[in-house]
C-alpha cells in the first residue's frame, strides 16, 4: 500500500526511537488485496505497533511501548431492525472488524519505563488465548451495527459502555457507561417504527399510536387510550 512500516526518529537530545507497524493483512490474509480473491481490501488497517529505543547503529536496546489490535468476523452485529446477525461468511458479507486491543504492561518495568529487550515477550499470535500476563486486554468490542459502528464495548476492568443508534442507524440517541446494550433505552416517539413494531431503541409503543397532530416539542407524540 505504500504505508510506512518502520520509522526512526531522533530528538534534540540524540535519543533514537524506532517505531514498527504491522499491517493487519500480514496477520490476517483475509484482509489482503481484493484481486487475490479476498472479500476485503483493508490494506491501510494496522494490527500492531512496537516502539523501541535503539542505539546509534539502530540496534534495539529496549521496548518503550507495544500495542496490538485483533481483527475477526465473529463479533455480533445488529441489523437495521435490531436483530442480531452474524457476518462471518460470504453469504452475509464476511465482514472483518476490530475485536479487541492489548497493551504491553509488565509489572517489573525499569524506572525509565523501558522494558529491557531480553524481558520482552512478543504477542502470542498463534494462540491469542494464551498470553503472558504482561499483555493486558485494554478493550473489547462486543457489538457492532451493520455499518461497523461500535455499539457495546468493555474496558480493561470489564466495565461496559454502550450506545444506541436511531433514525435508521444515522445518529446516536442514547449512550451510557457502566451499562450493557440491553440495559438502556430511550424513545421520544419521533423515531420510525421498525419491522418488529418497536422504535429504534427497541422501545415498544404498547397500545399507543404515533400521531403527528399533537407534539410537545417536535412533530410527533404517542396517543394512548384512556385507562
C-alpha positions in Angstrom: 0.0 0.0 0.0 3.0 2.3 0.4 2.3 2.8 4.1 5.3 3.2 6.4 6.0 0.1 8.4 9.2 1.2 10.1 10.3 4.8 11.1 13.2 6.2 13.0 13.0 9.4 15.0 15.8 11.3 16.7 15.1 14.1 19.2 17.3 17.1 20.0 19.0 15.2 22.8 20.0 12.4 20.5 17.6 9.8 21.7 16.7 7.4 18.9 13.4 5.7 18.7 12.3 3.1 16.2 8.6 2.5 15.5 7.5 -0.7 13.8 4.0 -1.1 12.4 2.4 -4.4 11.3 -0.4 -4.1 8.7 -3.4 -6.2 9.5 -3.2 -8.2 6.3 0.2 -9.5 7.4 -1.5 -11.4 10.2 -4.9 -11.8 8.6 -4.6 -12.7 4.9 -8.4 -12.3 4.5 -7.8 -8.5 4.7 -5.4 -8.5 1.8 -5.7 -7.5 -1.8 -9.2 -8.0 -3.3 -7.7 -9.1 -6.6 -6.3 -12.2 -4.7 -9.9 -13.5 -4.2 -10.3 -11.8 -0.9 -13.6 -10.4 0.3 -11.9 -7.3 1.8 -9.4 -4.8 0.7 -8.2 -3.3 4.0 -4.5 -2.6 3.3 -4.5 0.5 5.4 -5.5 -1.2 8.6 -3.0 -1.8 11.4 -2.8 -4.7 13.8 0.3 -4.0 15.9 2.7 -1.2 16.8 6.0 -1.5 18.6 8.1 1.4 19.8 11.8 0.6 20.6 14.7 2.6 22.0 17.7 2.0 19.6 21.4 2.7 19.8 23.5 4.7 17.3 23.5 1.7 14.9 19.7 1.3 15.2 20.1 -1.9 17.2 17.1 -2.3 19.6 18.1 -1.9 23.3 14.6 -1.8 24.9 10.9 -1.6 24.4 9.1 1.7 25.1 5.6 0.5 24.3 3.7 -2.1 22.3 0.0 -2.4 21.3 -1.9 -5.0 19.4 -5.4 -4.8 17.8 -7.1 -8.0 16.9 -9.5 -8.5 14.0 -12.1 -11.1 13.3 -15.5 -11.6 11.6 -17.3 -13.1 14.6 -18.3 -10.0 16.7 -22.1 -10.0 16.9 -23.9 -7.4 14.7 -27.3 -5.8 14.9 -29.1 -5.2 11.6 -31.4 -2.2 10.8 -34.3 -3.9 12.6 -32.4 -4.6 15.8 -32.0 -8.3 15.1 -28.6 -9.9 16.0 -27.0 -11.5 13.0 -23.6 -12.9 12.0 -21.5 -11.7 9.1 -18.9 -14.4 9.2 -19.4 -15.9 5.7 -19.6 -14.8 2.1 -23.4 -15.0 2.1 -23.7 -12.5 4.9 -20.8 -10.3 3.7 -17.9 -11.9 5.7 -17.1 -8.5 7.3 -13.9 -8.2 9.3 -13.9 -5.7 12.2 -11.6 -4.9 15.0 -12.5 -7.0 18.0 -10.1 -6.3 20.9 -6.9 -4.4 21.9 -4.0 -5.3 24.0 -1.1 -3.3 25.5 2.2 -4.4 26.9 2.1 -3.6 30.6 4.7 -5.6 32.6 4.8 -5.4 36.4 8.6 -5.1 36.6 9.5 -2.1 34.3 12.6 -0.1 34.8 12.3 3.3 36.4 12.6 4.9 32.9 9.5 2.9 31.8 11.5 0.9 29.2 11.4 -2.9 29.1 14.8 -4.5 28.5 14.8 -6.3 25.2 15.5 -9.7 26.9 12.4 -9.2 29.1 10.0 -8.6 26.2 7.8 -11.5 25.1 6.1 -10.9 21.8 2.3 -11.3 21.4 1.3 -15.0 21.0 -0.2 -14.6 17.6 -0.6 -18.3 17.1 -2.6 -18.7 20.3 -4.2 -15.4 21.3 -5.9 -17.0 24.3 -2.6 -17.9 26.0 -0.6 -14.7 26.7 2.0 -13.7 29.2 0.4 -11.6 32.0 2.3 -8.6 30.7 -0.1 -8.4 27.8 -3.2 -6.7 29.1 -6.5 -6.6 27.2 -7.3 -2.9 27.3 -10.7 -3.1 25.4 -13.0 -5.4 23.6 -15.8 -4.5 21.2 -18.8 -6.9 21.9 -21.4 -5.5 19.5 -21.5 -3.6 16.2 -24.1 -2.3 13.9 -24.1 -3.2 10.2 -22.2 0.0 9.4 -19.4 -1.1 11.7 -20.1 1.5 14.4 -19.3 0.0 17.8 -22.5 -0.3 20.0 -21.1 -2.0 23.0 -17.6 -2.4 24.4 -15.8 -3.2 27.7 -12.5 -1.9 29.1 -9.6 -3.5 30.9 -11.7 -3.8 34.1 -14.7 -5.4 32.2 -16.7 -2.3 32.6 -19.1 -1.8 29.8 -20.1 1.3 27.8 -22.7 1.3 25.1 -24.5 3.5 22.5 -27.9 3.0 20.9 -28.4 4.3 17.4 -31.8 5.6 16.0 -33.3 7.2 12.9 -32.3 4.3 10.6 -28.9 4.0 12.4 -28.0 7.5 11.4 -27.3 9.1 14.8 -26.8 8.2 18.4 -29.9 8.7 20.6 -28.5 7.5 24.0 -25.2 6.4 25.4 -24.1 5.2 28.9 -21.2 3.9 30.8 -21.3 1.0 33.3 -24.2 -0.4 31.3 -24.7 -3.0 28.6 -26.6 -2.5 25.4 -29.8 -4.1 26.6 -29.7 -2.2 29.9 -30.5 1.2 28.4 -33.3 2.6 26.2 -34.8 5.8 25.0 -37.5 7.0 22.7 -39.2 10.3 22.0 -41.7 8.8 19.6 -40.0 10.6 16.8 -38.0 7.6 15.5 -39.6 5.4 12.8 -41.1 2.1 13.8 -39.1 -0.9 12.8 -40.4 -4.1 11.2 -40.9 -5.6 14.7 -43.3 -2.7 15.6 -40.8 -1.0 18.0 -38.9 2.2 17.9 -35.2 2.2 17.0 -34.1 1.9 20.7 -36.3 -1.3 21.0 -38.9 0.6 22.9 -42.4 -0.7 22.3 -45.3 1.8 21.8 -47.5 -0.7 23.5 -51.2 0.0 22.7 -50.3 3.6 21.7 -50.5 5.1 18.3 -47.9 7.5 16.9 -49.7 10.7 15.7 -48.4 13.9 14.1 -51.4 16.1 15.1 -50.0 17.0 18.5 -46.5 17.2 19.9 -44.9 18.7 22.9 -41.6 19.7 21.4 -41.2 18.4 17.9 -43.5 16.7 15.4 -44.9 13.5 16.9 -46.3 12.0 20.1 -47.8 8.8 21.3 -51.6 8.7 21.7 -52.9 6.2 24.2 -56.5 5.3 25.0 -58.0 6.3 28.4 -57.2 3.8 31.1 
